């Protein structure tokens, strides 16, 4: 069985596709530092924290995730993930979900890059 710790994640914030369940992709990522404020107009985004601590900033609050916590960012909601120390997450989302939602950043990878 593959675990997030087994996947070679060379880049911070890079999502690697590790499986598919129906029309949902399972992705793993290594996060550290601050991401960018973004939203996904058409999709919810699910985070399962498997190591470290992740803070999910919203315009009106911050949610702190610890190992084992599952958090869903509702579609259309501005959010900004922050990991003061390295953490790892599992994400489950439709293939149509853009890496950084509506944000433009050089960190963004297309789906083909996430699958390699």
C-alpha positions as MATLAB code, in Angstrom:
seq = 'XXXXXXXXXXXXXXXXXXXXXXXXXXXXXXXXXXXXXXXXXXXXXXXXXXXXXXXXXXXXXXXXXXXXXXXXXXXXXXXXXXXXXXXXXXXXXXXXXXXXXXXXXXXXXXXXXXXX';
ca = [
       0.000    0.000    0.000;
       1.327    3.448   -0.920;
       1.347    6.144    1.758;
       2.034    9.888    1.405;
       5.423    9.305    3.045;
       6.351    6.853    0.244;
       5.727    9.287   -2.605;
       8.693   11.280   -3.855;
       7.549   14.869   -3.488;
      10.446   16.950   -4.682;
       8.678   20.302   -4.764;
       6.804   22.109   -2.027;
       3.105   22.667   -2.935;
       3.368   20.159   -5.828;
       0.434   17.747   -6.006;
       1.129   14.256   -7.285;
      -1.772   12.073   -8.429;
      -1.538    8.648   -6.748;
      -4.927    7.168   -7.612;
      -8.467    7.618   -8.801;
     -11.838    6.711   -7.300;
     -14.651    7.127   -9.822;
     -14.293   10.707  -11.094;
     -12.208   11.896   -8.122;
      -8.404   12.031   -8.111;
      -6.383   11.206   -5.008;
      -3.354   13.453   -4.675;
      -0.564   13.850   -2.138;
       1.435   16.995   -1.492;
       4.211   18.337    0.708;
       3.452   21.834    1.977;
       5.619   24.428    3.669;
       5.326   28.182    3.935;
       2.478   30.264    2.636;
       0.481   29.470   -0.454;
      -1.607   32.062   -2.303;
      -5.150   33.233   -1.675;
      -7.361   31.356   -4.122;
     -10.763   29.793   -4.680;
     -12.244   27.034   -6.803;
     -15.568   28.164   -8.235;
     -16.743   24.735   -9.375;
     -15.266   22.267   -6.886;
     -14.937   21.638   -3.171;
     -11.382   20.841   -2.017;
     -10.716   18.158    0.621;
      -7.561   18.082    2.763;
      -6.590   15.142    5.008;
      -3.538   16.011    7.093;
      -1.108   13.091    7.488;
       1.866   14.907    9.069;
       2.589   18.295   10.616;
       0.169   21.177   11.158;
      -1.688   23.138    8.488;
      -3.551   26.395    8.958;
      -6.328   27.197    6.523;
      -6.916   30.923    6.440;
     -10.285   32.273    5.429;
     -11.271   35.914    5.139;
     -13.015   35.763    8.531;
     -11.210   32.989   10.455;
      -8.370   30.467   10.541;
      -8.809   26.705   10.951;
      -5.862   24.716   12.336;
      -5.527   21.138   11.120;
      -3.567   18.462   12.975;
      -2.628   14.928   11.937;
      -5.749   12.952   11.108;
      -7.944   16.020   10.590;
     -10.059   16.201    7.458;
     -11.167   19.613    6.185;
     -13.289   20.589    3.201;
     -12.930   24.020    1.628;
     -16.303   24.779    0.042;
     -16.382   25.773   -3.621;
     -16.191   29.499   -4.235;
     -14.625   30.316   -0.848;
     -11.361   32.293   -0.733;
      -8.727   30.443    1.298;
      -4.991   30.379    1.894;
      -3.204   27.276    3.264;
      -0.190   27.978    5.512;
       2.306   25.428    6.865;
       4.889   26.967    9.178;
       6.764   23.648    9.158;
       6.629   20.976    6.471;
       3.445   18.926    6.430;
       1.897   16.356    4.107;
      -1.669   16.136    2.916;
      -3.912   13.875    0.914;
      -6.368   15.690   -1.343;
      -9.399   14.235   -3.060;
     -10.828   16.373   -5.822;
     -12.261   16.226   -9.341;
      -9.789   16.143  -12.227;
     -11.118   19.539  -13.286;
      -9.760   21.217  -10.125;
      -7.032   23.695  -11.040;
      -3.896   23.520   -8.905;
      -4.274   27.017   -7.437;
      -7.872   27.690   -8.369;
      -8.335   31.185   -9.751;
      -4.852   32.364   -8.674;
      -2.000   32.858  -11.111;
       1.344   31.629   -9.770;
       4.514   30.082  -11.159;
       4.007   27.200   -8.688;
       0.934   25.929  -10.574;
       1.185   22.572  -12.328;
      -1.276   21.242  -14.870;
      -2.928   17.836  -14.471;
      -0.482   16.119  -16.855;
       2.453   17.301  -14.702;
       0.697   16.116  -11.534;
       0.291   12.634  -13.016;
       3.930   12.108  -14.016;
];
